[in-house]
Every structure is written in structure tokens, then in C-alpha cells.
């Protein structure tokens, strides 16, 4: 286990990293066992509606810890209805207990946990952990991003070779059109997998430069939520990359609507600029 170090938010960071490893151990304990699987209501796609009993177990672990240690902070997690006016709190923990539940169920290895602390609408701390890949990354605002204890710097990376894509959406027509706009000459590799956590870790680990998630439209059946991207947001930014919507605007996480209706585009700075220019010219 890699021990985090930070000048600010030391207790918060240490706790988030410890909880992420505990959550990962629970995921791996049940990974090859039989567990109950059900569907959540009001979700537009199968991957968004899937719910396993392991999701519930990890969610309870996460909620119990943060409510006991930081009782005055608000929580926004994928599996629990938030308190009314949660977004008005000075501090908000935004957590996806198992990001990539479909990957967990399919046993592809592409899943993990995502934890972010929000102040004044923006993340000030983020932790993501993918147990199968044995990759953990953390960041504190103004102090950089660390992957397995080594600082990550994406600012000097100018080459673009790989677009990371959602395996659940890549074959849908609107996603294909977006990929065609970015990759018109077919020079870039397309790599598909589940989990925003894993794709963000791949960007930090120099295994991809662009990751698009489509905005809400009549064709797009579902969009990511704040718990999908909040931790990745600060991790990529602190490493020198970019995370925005398809208009090039950063998200603010202290608003009632927690769906990312403007889509998400993350990557290295060069990769993000390249993809954003192609998408905007494509319209």
C-alpha cells in the first residue's frame, strides 16, 4: 500500500486512500463468488441500471466511514439518495463505490472506486483505485497527482496515439460519429473498456490521451454523473491534463443537477485540445 503525503488535507487524504483500499479488498473478496444482482429503476441503459449486493456493501462501508469521521460534510454517492440541498454544503464528498459495475460483473478487471472532496464547487482532493490493475492515484489541489506514489506530469506529453472508449457505448451510432470526428484519418488506436476510473488511470499511466463521454441528446440514452468524474477531474487537472464538457467548460459540483449533461472530455492537454477542436468543428 502506498502511503500518501500532502501539505493540506492530510487526514482527509489518508482516510480516502485507506477507505479505497478497504473497498478494493471487499470487491476482490466477492469477485469470484456468487452474489445477488438486480436492476435499479429509472436508468436508461443496462450498464447504468445494474446493481450488485457488493455495490451495496461497499457503499455502506464508505458512508459509515465518512459520516462518522466527517459528520458535518455532505455525501453524494451512486447508491444512496442524497440529503435535500446536499449541494449547499461547504464540503461535499462525491463517491462512486464501484465504478464499472458491468466490468465487475463480467470479470473484465475494469472497475474501481472513486472518491472526491468538493469545496466551493470544485474538487480539492481526489482518490481513485483499481484493485485488479493495482493502480491507485491521488491528488490534492495545488500539490500534483501521484500514481502508486510517483508524481505524474502530463504537460510534456505531446504525442497522441490512443482514444479510450466505453465498451458499453462504442458501437452506438452517436458515439461512432464522435469517434469519426476525432479520428478522421484512422491513425489513432481505439481501446475499449468499462470504468471511468480505469480509463483515467490509463491516461495517468501513459496508456491513452483522449477519453470522450457524449453529452445528453435525443440519441444518447445516458450520461455520466458527478460521482463518475469528480475524482478523475482533479487527478487529471493536477497532472497537467484537462477535464471539461464538450464546450470546453469545467464542471462545478455544487449544483442540484448532478448529471453531466454537457458530456465529458478528458485527456492530456494536447489530446484534449485536439479532440475538442475536432468535435467542435464537427458540431
N, C-alpha and C positions, 0 to 999 in steps of 0.2 A: 504494500500500500504506500502510495506516495504522499508525503506529508506536505500540505500547502503552507505557504508563508506569505504574509501580507502585512502592510503597514496599517491598513484600516480594515474594519470588518473582520478582525481575526476570529472572533468567536463564531460569527455567522458563517464564515468560510469553512472553518474546521468542522462545524456541525453539519453543513451541507455536504461536504465531502464524505464524512462518516456515514451520514444517512444514505447517500448514494451507494456506498459500498455495501451497507446492510441490505438495501433494496436489491442490489445486484445478486447478493448471496441467496436471497429468498427466490428471486427469479430462477436462478440456476438450480436450486433445490427442487423446484417443481417442474423444471424444463422437460424432463423425460418421463414425468409421471402423468397419470390421468387426472384431469381437473375439469370442473364444470365450465361450460361455455354457453353463453346466452347472447341475446341481441338487445341493444339499447334502442329505445324508441326515438322518433324524430330525427333520425340520421338518414342522409340521402344515399349513402353508399355502403356496401358490405364492410369495407375496411374501417369505416368510421363507426359502424354500429356494433362491431364485435366487442364482447366483454367476457373476460375470463375471471374465475374466482381469484386468480393470482393478482389481477389488476386490483381487486378489492382488498386483498391482503396488504399489498404494497401501499395502496392509498391510505389505509388505516395506520400503518407504521409512520408514514410521512406526516399525516395530520396530527397524530398523537404527539410526535416529537415537537413540531413547530408550535402547536397550541400550548404545550407545557412550557417550552423554553421561551417563546416569544408570544405570550398571550394577547398582547395589545396589537400585534400585527394581523393583517387580514390574509386569508388564504384563497387562492383560486386554483383548483385542481380539476383535472379532467373528469374525475369520477364522483365528485361531490358538488351539490348545488351550493353556490356561494351565498354568503350573507347579503342581505339587501344593502345596497350602496357600498359594497366592498371596495369600489374604485375610489372612494373618498378618503381612504386611509392614507396616512403619511408613509406607511411601509406596507408593501404587499408581496407575499411570496407566491410566485406563479410556478406550478409544478405539474409535470406530466409523469405520473408514477411509472407507467410502462409506455414509452413512446415506441410505436411499431408493434402493436399487439398482434397484427396479422403476421408479421415476421416471427414473433414469439410462437404463435400457434403453428405456423408452418415449419418451425425449427430451421429457419434460414440463418439464424445468428444475428440478424439485423434488428436489434431492439436495444433499449436502454432507458435511463431515467434522466430527466431534465429539471433543474432547479434554478430559479432566478429570484433575486430580490429587487423590487422596484421602489424607487424613490423619485418623487416629482415626475412621474410618468415614464421614466427611463430606467433600464436595468443598471444597477451599481455592482452587482455580483452575479456570477453565473457558474454553474457546475453541470457538466454532462458526463455520463458514464455508460459505456457499452461493455458489459462483462465478457461476452464471447470474444470480442476483439482485444480485451484487456487494455482499453484506452479510456483514460479519464482526463478531462480538461477543466480548468477553472480560470476565472478572470475576476479581477476587481477593477473598478473604474480608475483609470489613470495609472494602473500598475502592470498592464500587459496580460497576456494569455499564456498559460503553461499547459503543455501536453505531456502527461506522465513525468512531470517535474521539470521539463525542459521548456524554456521560453520559445514561443513561436513568433516568427516575423514573416508576414506575407507581403510586406511592402515592396520587396525587391523581386518578387516573382512576376515576371512579365510574360512567360510562355503560357499558352492556353492549349490544352490538349484534350480535356475531358469534361463533358457535361454529365452531372449526376441527376438522375431522374427517379421519380416514384414508380416502382414496379406496378403499383395499383392503377396508375393513370396513364402510363406511357403510350398505351395503344388506343387511347381515346382520341377522336378527331381533333378537338381543340388543342390538346397537348401536342399532337403531332404537328399541327400548324405552327405552334410556338417554337418547337424544335427546328422545323424547316426554316423559320425566320432567322434563328440564331446560327444555324449550321447549313447555310445555303449551299456551300461547296462540298459538304460532307467530309470535311477534313478533321472534324473533331470526333473523338470516341464518345459513345453513349453507354453509360454504365447505370444499370437499374438496380434498385434495392428498396427495401422498406426502411422507415425510420428517419426522421429529420436529424435525430441525434447522431446516427451513424454517418449520414451524409455531411453534417457539419464537422465531425471528427475527421472524415476523409479530406475535407478542404484544409483543415489544420495540419493534416499529415501528408500534404502534397500529393494527394491522390485524386484531385479534381479541382476545377477552378470556377465552375458555374453550377448553380442549382436553382431552377425556376419552379415556382408553385403558382398555378394560374389564379387570376382574380375571379371573383364571383361574376357569373354571367348566366344567360339563359341556358347555355350548353354545359357549363361547369356545374357538376352536381354537388360538390362540397368544397370548402376552403379550409385552410388550417385555422387553428385557434391560437390564442396568445400562449397557451401552455406548450404548443409545439415549437415556438420560435424564440421566446423571450430570452432563454439562456444562451441559445446559439447567437442571438443578436449581439450581446456584449462580448462573447468569446471571439466572434469573427471581427467585430469592430476593434477590439483591443489588440488583435493580432495584425491589424492593418488592412483588413478586408472591408466589405460592405454588406449590409443587410437593409433592404428597403422594400417598398411596394413597387409596382410596375410603373409608377410615376416618378420614382427616384426619391420618395419621401420616407423618412424613418417613422416607425410606429411609436405611438405613445400608448402606454399600457394602463393608464388610469382613467379609462372611459368605459361607459356601460356596455358598449358593443365589443365583445371580445373575439369576434370572427375577423379574420384578416381578409376583408372583402376586396382590398386592392391588390391581392396576390402578394407573393414574396419572391424576391430575387436576392440570393446570397452568393458570395464568392470572393475570390481575391479581388483587389481593387481593379486590376486590369481586366479580369474576367467579367466582373460586374459591369464595368463601363462598356465593354464590348457587347455584352448581351443586352444591356439596356438600350444602347444605340440601335441595335438591330431590331429589337422588339418595338421600339417607338416609331421607327421608320416604317415598320410593317403595319403598325396600327392595331 
